[in-house]
């Protein structure tokens, strides 16, 4: 399949403007997510008078924005390029020539490619000329994109637009959820309460009212430091010089705030902006334009998990609810004063706002905005549906972060290990398995230390009666009151894999075999179908090396087959009267039993039960695991949430085993679809895997992700990723 080009019409760096930055970030996100099948190209709106883009291979050509003939020539050139499948115009009235940017219409009249216009500004109560221009733009577009629901309301009511309109939130960087102290220390302001505002400075920012408000705040909080970050807008500087900045500096002196207000007068790169935001305690958005429909600066602050104070312009009213920040009056210093004191005097309120903003903003991070953008693009170009997502590199960073010298810690608060949650055999068995798979593929000796830790943990929880117990608190005390059959079985599965991996050092394999042989002595006590399935998978791998387990494999396989016979009916091809977690492991175990015994009975049941699961879990081209909030009982309803990473990983592994056994390509295609659940092809259209940390979020709720990144979820992602790596399922590898 030849690459498809998306042509973005916009400004672009090195031009200093918000649209330029936005377009660059969107293109990077799209290319990371969907390259090489989709390629991004740019048609630049140029106001410099020179060709400053000649060395940028992604820029096809530029338009002198005030030359109407250039729009016609550009459209004709675009029509000649077959690779261009779609044009996305990042629209701001001021970047196109003519009244309200109406020169753009000349381009649209001539170009013969499908058009999507993304509006960065939607002006309410328009005059007739503006309304006519916007209606012409809409008429030329397959659909429109806005960044908040208010944008749809205005276009429908004030412009009477009938064209399809979609909401894609303003993109934001992916930042870790941390308190402000780390970055404060790096900047050298660790003793300060930091307030900040950033963006290109112009008189519409309203910073003077914030400065005035501080004269009262510093009396109660003398360590306040307000950072005003950003250079003067180039157009303002050209027309007025530094008049507004000089005015602000005068305000600082007038209120004797020289030690409490600091200006950073330069255009900052994204990395610098994020560092300043992470050093911020409260972010202040003080725009004076009540009709401002988008604010990238406010979006960034929300995505960094900062408490917010903002004036009630349209965008702020759309995204700042009381649990995430406070709205203040326009041009009212007292309103700022009261809001600042309210938040600063209530640390719990501030912390709640930070958590809520970070969680709320996950749909806004660039990888998820890229997914939402792609989902709209493929409505226009159906061939885009064939484009696979690029897979992230394999990272063990978060697994190492969760692991101490004793084992892997069960839970995490966001990405930080929650030591109070203790350890489980379940997670340490998973960690041993994923370490084994990784070492088998890459022979990375640094992983051997982790394997030793997890193997020692399994040995630690094995008692004289050969049972492997599940829970150990942080003081290393085993809970001997509750024995989990599933955890015992999962440990045997991991041990079997390790023993069968011949490139692993012999001492580890010998240790694992001793634990495995003792654990086998407790198998007769186990009745859980999932535990039996885990054990069967472990026995399969153990038997590859020992050739001694066929009898017990047949015995346990017959147990599952009898469960299936007892429960199976015309519309319910399953082993139990309900579906819960890791369901696919039951048919997976029987595929392995078939590999060992060549008994077609096991293969038939494996395929029937797996195909039954597939019919339930794959809908409308997406994988949707059974929700743990009610599960799925026979003759009942399939709970849609909360969906768990462990179920997605299990399905990926099972489908790959099914493909390896049957060579039916449909199973491999479905394995890739199930894995894409982690990458955003799910009910929320959001990445569950966190590329920043290398961890995985703890599941998908009806409206949001679970922000925590515990051991089970993070290992589950890696198990799925490594299983695909091993199978070479995608050319992305």
VEXROMAR-686390 format. One record per residue (C-alpha): x, y, z. Coordinates in nm, 3 decimals. Each point is the difference from the previous one (the first is absolute). Layout:
# VEXROMAR-686390
         u         v         w
         X         Y         Z
...
***
This chain:
# VEXROMAR-686390
         u         v         w
     0.000     0.000     0.000
     0.145     0.336    -0.108
     0.016     0.276     0.263
    -0.296     0.236     0.008
     0.081     0.369     0.036
    -0.201     0.231     0.221
     0.065     0.360    -0.093
    -0.031     0.244     0.289
    -0.061     0.363    -0.097
     0.125     0.216     0.286
     0.282     0.209     0.137
     0.309    -0.190     0.110
     0.320     0.059     0.201
     0.226     0.189     0.001
    -0.293     0.242    -0.017
    -0.096     0.085     0.357
    -0.373    -0.047     0.038
    -0.236    -0.241     0.169
    -0.126    -0.160    -0.324
     0.358    -0.070    -0.108
     0.080    -0.174     0.328
    -0.329    -0.191    -0.006
     0.051    -0.122    -0.356
     0.353    -0.117     0.070
    -0.112    -0.193     0.311
    -0.295    -0.157    -0.183
     0.220    -0.115    -0.287
     0.255    -0.152     0.238
    -0.279    -0.185     0.182
    -0.157    -0.129    -0.322
     0.332    -0.115    -0.141
     0.094    -0.179     0.322
    -0.336    -0.175     0.012
    -0.065    -0.091    -0.363
     0.326     0.023    -0.195
     0.105    -0.134    -0.249
    -0.348    -0.064    -0.145
    -0.107     0.363     0.040
     0.237     0.288    -0.066
    -0.048     0.362     0.101
     0.084     0.285    -0.236
    -0.043     0.374     0.047
    -0.119     0.286    -0.218
     0.130     0.295     0.198
    -0.161     0.341     0.034
     0.302     0.227    -0.021
     0.012     0.365     0.106
     0.378     0.035     0.010
     0.056     0.108    -0.361
     0.275    -0.264    -0.036
     0.008    -0.376    -0.047
     0.106    -0.103     0.349
    -0.129    -0.356    -0.051
     0.213    -0.114    -0.294
     0.198    -0.249     0.213
    -0.307    -0.159     0.162
    -0.084    -0.318    -0.192
    -0.351    -0.014     0.147
    -0.092     0.342    -0.143
    -0.118    -0.045    -0.359
    -0.021     0.372    -0.073
    -0.129     0.320     0.154
    -0.255     0.270    -0.068
     0.075     0.369     0.039
    -0.309     0.063     0.207
    -0.078     0.348    -0.139
     0.039    -0.105    -0.367
    -0.339    -0.126    -0.123
     0.155    -0.145    -0.317
     0.220    -0.224     0.216
    -0.310    -0.177     0.132
    -0.107    -0.091    -0.355
     0.347    -0.125    -0.095
     0.026    -0.206     0.319
    -0.337    -0.168    -0.065
     0.104    -0.092    -0.354
     0.326    -0.153     0.125
    -0.184    -0.197     0.267
    -0.237    -0.144    -0.263
     0.299    -0.137    -0.191
     0.136    -0.203     0.295
    -0.174    -0.340     0.010
     0.152    -0.094     0.337
    -0.203     0.273     0.174
    -0.319    -0.173     0.115
    -0.134     0.257     0.244
     0.049     0.367     0.093
    -0.036     0.114     0.360
    -0.011     0.378     0.041
     0.101     0.125     0.344
    -0.211     0.313    -0.014
     0.055     0.331     0.174
    -0.143     0.310    -0.168
     0.319     0.202     0.041
     0.233    -0.236    -0.189
    -0.179     0.033    -0.336
    -0.017     0.306    -0.219
    -0.303     0.215    -0.072
    -0.295     0.102     0.214
    -0.049    -0.265     0.269
     0.252    -0.212    -0.192
    -0.228    -0.035    -0.303
     0.293    -0.061    -0.239
    -0.016    -0.360     0.120
    -0.327    -0.041    -0.190
     0.189     0.047    -0.330
     0.214    -0.303     0.094
    -0.307    -0.206     0.091
    -0.180     0.089    -0.324
     0.278    -0.156    -0.207
     0.135    -0.290     0.207
    -0.152    -0.341    -0.075
     0.108    -0.192     0.310
    -0.224    -0.073     0.301
     0.014     0.279     0.258
    -0.031     0.001     0.379
     0.021     0.338     0.174
     0.104     0.018     0.365
    -0.120     0.329     0.149
     0.225     0.148     0.270
    -0.229     0.304     0.031
    -0.380     0.005    -0.013
    -0.141     0.350     0.047
    -0.353     0.023     0.144
    -0.258     0.254    -0.119
     0.176     0.056    -0.335
    -0.067     0.288    -0.233
    -0.142    -0.093    -0.342
     0.336     0.007    -0.184
     0.165    -0.236     0.251
    -0.301    -0.231     0.004
     0.005    -0.025    -0.379
     0.372    -0.086    -0.010
    -0.027    -0.270     0.266
    -0.302    -0.151    -0.174
     0.197    -0.011    -0.327
     0.288    -0.175     0.176
    -0.237    -0.254     0.152
    -0.165    -0.067    -0.335
     0.340    -0.092    -0.150
     0.083    -0.241     0.285
    -0.084    -0.365     0.049
    -0.024     0.081     0.370
     0.115     0.256     0.256
     0.201    -0.048     0.318
    -0.022     0.218     0.311
     0.165    -0.039     0.338
    -0.294     0.035     0.238
    -0.373    -0.066    -0.006
    -0.060     0.376     0.012
     0.154     0.020    -0.345
    -0.268    -0.232    -0.136
    -0.276     0.198     0.171
     0.120     0.330    -0.148
     0.042    -0.137    -0.352
    -0.345    -0.158     0.009
    -0.192     0.287     0.159
     0.184     0.314    -0.114
     0.112    -0.116    -0.347
    -0.270    -0.259    -0.076
     0.269    -0.246    -0.111
    -0.136    -0.339    -0.113
     0.334    -0.165    -0.074
     0.109    -0.283     0.233
     0.199     0.137     0.295
     0.226    -0.199     0.233
     0.175     0.093     0.324
     0.368    -0.081     0.040
     0.156     0.162     0.309
     0.304     0.223    -0.026
     0.311    -0.217     0.012
     0.235     0.011     0.296
     0.338    -0.148     0.090
     0.018    -0.319     0.202
     0.135     0.088     0.343
     0.043    -0.212     0.310
    -0.222     0.069     0.300
     0.236     0.149     0.257
    -0.012     0.262     0.268
     0.170     0.330    -0.069
     0.299    -0.037     0.231
     0.225    -0.200    -0.235
    -0.011     0.259    -0.279
     0.006     0.291     0.245
     0.330    -0.131     0.133
     0.138    -0.037    -0.353
    -0.087     0.362    -0.077
     0.127     0.122     0.337
    -0.329     0.119     0.149
    -0.077    -0.285     0.241
    -0.086     0.246     0.280
    -0.272     0.174    -0.204
    -0.374    -0.042    -0.055
     0.001     0.019    -0.378
    -0.275     0.153    -0.211
     0.045     0.013    -0.375
    -0.146     0.112    -0.331
     0.158    -0.062    -0.339
    -0.049     0.082    -0.366
     0.080     0.272    -0.249
    -0.064     0.326     0.185
    -0.257     0.250    -0.125
    -0.238     0.248     0.168
    -0.283    -0.252    -0.011
     0.171    -0.221     0.257
    -0.121     0.204     0.296
     0.313    -0.057     0.208
    -0.030     0.341     0.165
    -0.305    -0.114     0.199
     0.189    -0.302     0.133
     0.291     0.222     0.101
    -0.232     0.237     0.186
    -0.161    -0.293     0.183
     0.334    -0.112     0.142
     0.042     0.305     0.225
    -0.246    -0.157     0.245
     0.102    -0.364    -0.055
     0.367     0.055     0.087
    -0.098     0.138     0.341
    -0.127    -0.346     0.092
     0.239    -0.201    -0.219
     0.328     0.196    -0.020
     0.178    -0.271    -0.204
    -0.230     0.049    -0.301
     0.184     0.020    -0.335
    -0.201     0.074    -0.316
     0.175    -0.105    -0.323
    -0.111     0.170    -0.322
     0.152    -0.221    -0.268
     0.031     0.088    -0.367
     0.113     0.268    -0.239
    -0.219     0.273    -0.146
    -0.210    -0.115    -0.296
     0.198     0.077    -0.320
    -0.289     0.195    -0.156
    -0.049     0.205     0.318
     0.375     0.062     0.025
     0.010     0.114    -0.364
    -0.288     0.243     0.045
     0.039     0.116     0.360
     0.343    -0.110     0.114
     0.017    -0.101     0.368
    -0.266     0.246     0.114
    -0.212    -0.259     0.181
     0.293    -0.171     0.171
     0.129     0.339     0.117
    -0.348     0.072     0.135
     0.003    -0.329     0.195
     0.345     0.071     0.141
    -0.131     0.336     0.116
    -0.287    -0.176     0.177
     0.245    -0.224     0.181
     0.190     0.303     0.130
    -0.320     0.186     0.085
    -0.108    -0.280     0.233
     0.354    -0.069     0.132
    -0.005    -0.354    -0.135
     0.350    -0.012    -0.148
     0.084    -0.304     0.215
    -0.323    -0.175    -0.088
    -0.033     0.034    -0.380
     0.256    -0.123    -0.252
    -0.010     0.030    -0.380
     0.153    -0.259    -0.235
     0.013     0.201    -0.322
     0.069    -0.265    -0.264
    -0.173    -0.253    -0.223
     0.033    -0.334     0.177
     0.025    -0.352    -0.131
    -0.255    -0.256     0.110
     0.238    -0.171     0.241
     0.062     0.329     0.182
    -0.370     0.081     0.016
    -0.079    -0.338     0.156
     0.275     0.044     0.260
    -0.138     0.338     0.104
    -0.354    -0.138     0.016
     0.115    -0.292     0.214
     0.168     0.252     0.231
    -0.330     0.188     0.030
    -0.238    -0.020     0.296
    -0.286     0.193    -0.162
    -0.032     0.088    -0.366
    -0.179     0.327    -0.087
    -0.175     0.054    -0.331
    -0.110     0.364    -0.009
    -0.124     0.054    -0.356
    -0.223     0.305    -0.050
    -0.183    -0.144    -0.303
    -0.326    -0.163     0.114
    -0.042    -0.160    -0.344
     0.337    -0.179    -0.007
    -0.091    -0.353    -0.105
     0.344    -0.164     0.038
     0.302     0.050     0.224
     0.300    -0.221    -0.053
     0.171     0.148     0.305
    -0.291    -0.090     0.227
    -0.021    -0.348    -0.154
     0.370    -0.059     0.072
    -0.040     0.103     0.364
    -0.298    -0.229     0.048
     0.191    -0.292    -0.156
     0.289     0.058     0.239
    -0.241    -0.044     0.290
     0.011     0.354     0.136
    -0.272     0.178     0.199
    -0.156     0.271    -0.219
    -0.132     0.353     0.044
    -0.150     0.146    -0.315
    -0.227     0.268    -0.133
    -0.327    -0.142    -0.141
     0.074     0.011    -0.372
    -0.173    -0.268    -0.211
     0.277    -0.260     0.006
     0.059     0.038     0.373
    -0.371    -0.042     0.073
     0.001    -0.320    -0.206
     0.291    -0.171     0.175
     0.030     0.154     0.349
    -0.258    -0.151     0.234
     0.002     0.089     0.374
     0.185    -0.321     0.084
     0.283     0.099    -0.235
     0.039     0.374     0.056
    -0.163     0.335     0.069
    -0.146     0.250    -0.245
     0.045     0.368     0.088
    -0.149     0.322    -0.134
     0.151     0.190    -0.290
     0.212     0.302     0.098
    -0.059    -0.060     0.371
     0.316    -0.018     0.218
    -0.206    -0.079     0.313
    -0.144    -0.306    -0.172
     0.353    -0.130    -0.066
     0.100     0.076     0.359
    -0.289    -0.198     0.144
     0.058    -0.296    -0.233
     0.372    -0.016     0.078
    -0.054     0.011     0.375
    -0.277    -0.262    -0.022
     0.227    -0.251    -0.173
     0.319     0.080     0.193
    -0.179    -0.026     0.335
    -0.140    -0.344    -0.083
     0.275    -0.245    -0.104
    -0.251    -0.286    -0.035
    -0.204     0.205    -0.248
     0.314     0.077    -0.199
     0.102    -0.368    -0.008
    -0.347    -0.103    -0.110
     0.006     0.254    -0.283
     0.339    -0.130    -0.112
    -0.114    -0.363    -0.008
    -0.326     0.084    -0.174
     0.166     0.211    -0.267
     0.261    -0.264    -0.076
    -0.263    -0.273    -0.032
    -0.239     0.220    -0.200
     0.269     0.098    -0.249
     0.110    -0.346    -0.115
    -0.222     0.032    -0.309
     0.200     0.316    -0.082
     0.353    -0.142    -0.014
     0.141    -0.011    -0.352
    -0.007    -0.380    -0.052
    -0.373    -0.004     0.078
    -0.066     0.310    -0.211
     0.177    -0.182    -0.285
    -0.236    -0.296     0.045
    -0.306     0.227    -0.005
     0.133     0.181    -0.307
     0.066    -0.328    -0.181
    -0.351    -0.122     0.081
    -0.142     0.304    -0.180
     0.243    -0.021    -0.292
    -0.098    -0.360    -0.071
    -0.363     0.111    -0.037
     0.115     0.192    -0.306
     0.258    -0.249    -0.132
    -0.115    -0.358     0.074
     0.343    -0.136    -0.100
     0.140     0.157     0.318
    -0.180    -0.281     0.186
     0.271    -0.235    -0.126
     0.276     0.198     0.169
     0.148    -0.175     0.300
     0.118     0.197     0.301
     0.373     0.013     0.067
     0.098    -0.190     0.312
     0.200     0.162     0.282
     0.344    -0.128     0.086
     0.013    -0.256     0.279
     0.079     0.160     0.337
     0.061    -0.164     0.337
     0.039     0.334     0.181
    -0.325    -0.018     0.193
     0.040    -0.367     0.089
     0.339     0.083     0.148
    -0.153     0.299     0.178
    -0.256    -0.227     0.168
     0.256    -0.265     0.096
     0.210     0.002     0.316
     0.241    -0.266     0.128
    -0.288    -0.221     0.118
    -0.247     0.011    -0.289
    -0.227     0.213    -0.211
    -0.238     0.224     0.197
    -0.367    -0.059    -0.073
    -0.149     0.347    -0.050
     0.105     0.352    -0.097
    -0.135     0.348     0.064
     0.022     0.129    -0.353
     0.351    -0.123    -0.084
     0.138     0.003     0.357
     0.023    -0.340     0.173
    -0.250    -0.040     0.284
     0.209    -0.190     0.253
    -0.294    -0.042     0.236
    -0.168    -0.227    -0.257
     0.265    -0.266     0.049
     0.079    -0.278    -0.244
    -0.190    -0.281    -0.168
     0.100    -0.332    -0.153
    -0.227     0.090    -0.293
     0.210     0.302    -0.090
     0.338    -0.155     0.069
    -0.092    -0.301    -0.212
    -0.104     0.233    -0.281
     0.324     0.195     0.045
     0.204    -0.322    -0.019
    -0.184    -0.100    -0.317
     0.048     0.335    -0.174
     0.368     0.006     0.101
     0.041    -0.350    -0.142
    -0.161     0.097    -0.331
     0.212     0.313    -0.023
     0.324    -0.185     0.074
    -0.086    -0.271    -0.250
    -0.041     0.261    -0.274
     0.281     0.240     0.084
     0.243    -0.182     0.233
     0.028     0.315     0.213
     0.204    -0.098     0.305
    -0.131     0.292     0.204
    -0.335    -0.183     0.013
     0.155    -0.297     0.180
     0.010     0.197     0.325
    -0.374     0.060    -0.023
    -0.063    -0.366    -0.076
     0.194    -0.100     0.309
    -0.209     0.236     0.216
    -0.331    -0.135    -0.133
     0.113    -0.362     0.023
     0.113     0.052     0.358
    -0.341     0.147     0.082
    -0.177    -0.307    -0.136
     0.229    -0.221     0.205
    -0.069     0.217     0.307
    -0.377    -0.056    -0.016
     0.021    -0.379    -0.042
    -0.086    -0.176     0.325
     0.072    -0.351     0.128
    -0.333    -0.116    -0.145
     0.127     0.113    -0.343
    -0.266     0.267    -0.043
     0.108     0.333    -0.145
    -0.170     0.278     0.194
    -0.101     0.326    -0.160
     0.018     0.303     0.229
     0.305     0.128     0.191
    -0.012     0.334     0.180
     0.279     0.255    -0.018
     0.149    -0.145     0.320
     0.038    -0.331    -0.188
    -0.267    -0.182     0.201
    -0.185    -0.262    -0.208
    -0.378    -0.020     0.027
    -0.044    -0.373     0.064
    -0.376     0.021     0.050
    -0.091     0.044    -0.366
     0.145    -0.227    -0.266
    -0.074     0.111    -0.356
    -0.022    -0.289    -0.243
     0.032     0.242    -0.293
     0.318     0.155     0.139
     0.148    -0.347     0.060
    -0.082    -0.096    -0.359
     0.136     0.324    -0.143
     0.330    -0.059     0.181
     0.025    -0.348    -0.151
    -0.064     0.149    -0.345
     0.287     0.248     0.047
     0.233    -0.266     0.138
    -0.075    -0.231    -0.293
     0.095     0.274    -0.246
     0.324     0.068     0.184
     0.101    -0.366     0.018
    -0.061    -0.042    -0.374
     0.207     0.307    -0.095
     0.333    -0.161    -0.065
     0.208     0.316    -0.034
    -0.073     0.097     0.362
     0.283    -0.087     0.244
    -0.029    -0.355     0.132
    -0.002     0.100     0.367
    -0.324     0.192    -0.044
    -0.161    -0.285    -0.193
     0.102    -0.255     0.261
    -0.144     0.220     0.278
    -0.321     0.044    -0.197
    -0.031    -0.373    -0.060
     0.025    -0.078     0.370
    -0.280     0.247     0.081
    -0.206    -0.130    -0.293
     0.028    -0.366     0.103
    -0.109     0.081     0.354
    -0.285     0.220    -0.125
    -0.127    -0.292    -0.213
    -0.073    -0.191     0.321
    -0.280     0.244     0.082
    -0.171    -0.019    -0.341
    -0.247    -0.269     0.110
    -0.152     0.253     0.241
    -0.078     0.249    -0.280
    -0.339     0.032    -0.173
     0.003     0.355    -0.142
    -0.021    -0.022    -0.383
     0.238     0.294    -0.039
     0.250    -0.146     0.242
    -0.017    -0.332    -0.187
     0.055     0.187    -0.326
     0.306     0.185     0.134
     0.140    -0.331     0.128
    -0.059    -0.172    -0.335
     0.192     0.274    -0.181
     0.286    -0.036     0.248
    -0.006    -0.379    -0.039
     0.010     0.031    -0.378
     0.327     0.196     0.012
     0.142    -0.220     0.275
    -0.084    -0.308    -0.208
     0.187     0.140    -0.300
     0.316    -0.037     0.208
    -0.084    -0.301     0.218
    -0.243    -0.203    -0.216
    -0.149    -0.130     0.325
    -0.334     0.176     0.041
    -0.234    -0.148    -0.263
    -0.211    -0.195     0.248
    -0.072     0.298     0.228
    -0.055     0.224    -0.303
    -0.268    -0.239    -0.132
    -0.160    -0.025     0.344
    -0.029     0.378     0.043
    -0.104     0.053    -0.362
    -0.278    -0.254     0.042
    -0.115     0.193     0.307
    -0.039     0.316    -0.211
    -0.164    -0.199    -0.281
    -0.256    -0.139     0.244
    -0.077     0.350     0.130
    -0.056     0.109    -0.359
    -0.227    -0.299    -0.073
    -0.208     0.067     0.311
    -0.049     0.371    -0.074
     0.008     0.021    -0.379
    -0.325     0.086    -0.179
    -0.106     0.133    -0.340
     0.062     0.365     0.092
     0.248    -0.042     0.285
     0.319    -0.181    -0.102
     0.180     0.026     0.327
     0.133    -0.184     0.306
    -0.200     0.193     0.262
    -0.328     0.188     0.021
     0.185     0.331     0.012
     0.296     0.187    -0.147
     0.232     0.185     0.236
     0.371     0.081    -0.038
     0.271    -0.155    -0.222
    -0.268    -0.212    -0.164
     0.208    -0.081    -0.305
     0.252    -0.195     0.206
    -0.244    -0.296     0.006
    -0.001    -0.058    -0.377
     0.370     0.090    -0.010
     0.078    -0.284     0.238
    -0.186    -0.245    -0.225
     0.192     0.118    -0.306
     0.317    -0.090     0.189
    -0.150    -0.334     0.103
    -0.069    -0.074    -0.366
     0.361     0.084    -0.082
     0.111    -0.258     0.256
    -0.252    -0.279    -0.060
    -0.121     0.059    -0.359
    -0.348    -0.086     0.127
    -0.248     0.185    -0.223
    -0.252     0.014     0.284
     0.206     0.270     0.169
     0.049     0.195    -0.324
    -0.373     0.000    -0.078
    -0.092     0.129     0.347
     0.282     0.258    -0.011
    -0.121     0.141    -0.331
    -0.371    -0.008     0.088
     0.049     0.174     0.333
     0.247     0.255    -0.138
    -0.228     0.086    -0.291
    -0.285     0.043     0.249
     0.214     0.247     0.195
     0.095     0.182    -0.319
    -0.367     0.044    -0.092
    -0.055     0.177     0.334
     0.319     0.202     0.040
     0.055     0.142    -0.350
    -0.262     0.253    -0.106
     0.016     0.266    -0.274
     0.369    -0.061    -0.060
     0.098     0.045     0.365
     0.089    -0.237     0.280
    -0.200     0.053     0.321
     0.080    -0.228     0.297
    -0.273    -0.114     0.237
    -0.049     0.272     0.264
     0.074    -0.095     0.358
    -0.301     0.203     0.118
    -0.240    -0.294    -0.028
     0.186    -0.228    -0.246
    -0.217    -0.196    -0.245
    -0.237    -0.270     0.124
    -0.181    -0.240    -0.230
    -0.337     0.148    -0.102
     0.116     0.329     0.155
     0.170     0.316    -0.124
     0.364     0.055    -0.095
     0.143     0.263     0.237
     0.181     0.259    -0.212
     0.223     0.139     0.277
     0.243     0.005     0.166
     0.222    -0.163    -0.263
     0.331    -0.142     0.119
     0.340    -0.023    -0.173
     0.045    -0.358     0.124
    -0.292    -0.106    -0.220
     0.136     0.172    -0.309
     0.341    -0.159     0.054
    -0.152    -0.345     0.050
    -0.194     0.030    -0.324
     0.308     0.110    -0.195
     0.196    -0.298     0.128
    -0.281    -0.247    -0.064
    -0.063     0.119    -0.355
     0.369    -0.032    -0.083
     0.000    -0.356     0.136
    -0.314    -0.070    -0.206
     0.175     0.131    -0.310
     0.316    -0.201     0.071
    -0.215    -0.312     0.042
    -0.245     0.040    -0.289
     0.182     0.241    -0.236
    -0.330     0.182    -0.049
     0.088     0.362    -0.082
    -0.317     0.136     0.159
     0.139    -0.081     0.343
     0.314     0.204    -0.060
    -0.202     0.296    -0.131
    -0.217    -0.013     0.312
     0.310    -0.021     0.222
     0.118     0.331    -0.147
    -0.347     0.151     0.050
    -0.001    -0.112     0.365
     0.347     0.149     0.054
    -0.115     0.328    -0.152
    -0.235     0.031     0.299
     0.311     0.107     0.194
     0.089     0.259    -0.265
    -0.335     0.175    -0.014
    -0.232    -0.215    -0.209
    -0.250    -0.033     0.281
    -0.324     0.150     0.130
     0.175     0.321     0.117
     0.231     0.038    -0.302
     0.282     0.053     0.250
     0.334    -0.170     0.052
    -0.002    -0.235     0.298
     0.375    -0.049    -0.029
     0.200     0.293     0.137
     0.301     0.053    -0.222
     0.144     0.262     0.235
     0.042    -0.241     0.292
    -0.001    -0.335    -0.178
    -0.292    -0.100     0.223
    -0.362    -0.074    -0.081
    -0.309     0.158     0.150
    -0.212    -0.226     0.219
    -0.296    -0.016    -0.233
    -0.273     0.179    -0.191
    -0.306     0.133     0.177
    -0.312     0.117    -0.174
     0.125     0.358    -0.026
     0.369     0.002     0.090
     0.316    -0.198     0.054
     0.110    -0.125     0.339
     0.309     0.217     0.047
     0.191    -0.250     0.215
     0.262    -0.223    -0.162
     0.024    -0.312     0.214
     0.199    -0.317    -0.052
    -0.275    -0.215    -0.152
    -0.090     0.254    -0.268
     0.354     0.100    -0.087
     0.121    -0.359    -0.028
    -0.309    -0.096    -0.199
     0.085     0.260    -0.263
     0.355    -0.130    -0.028
    -0.118    -0.361    -0.026
    -0.221     0.096    -0.292
     0.272     0.212    -0.162
     0.264    -0.270     0.031
    -0.238    -0.267    -0.128
    -0.050     0.203    -0.318
     0.372     0.065    -0.022
     0.069    -0.370     0.021
    -0.259    -0.085    -0.264
     0.119     0.279    -0.233
    -0.365     0.083    -0.044
     0.049     0.347    -0.143
     0.238     0.157    -0.248
     0.025     0.286     0.252
     0.268    -0.210     0.164
***
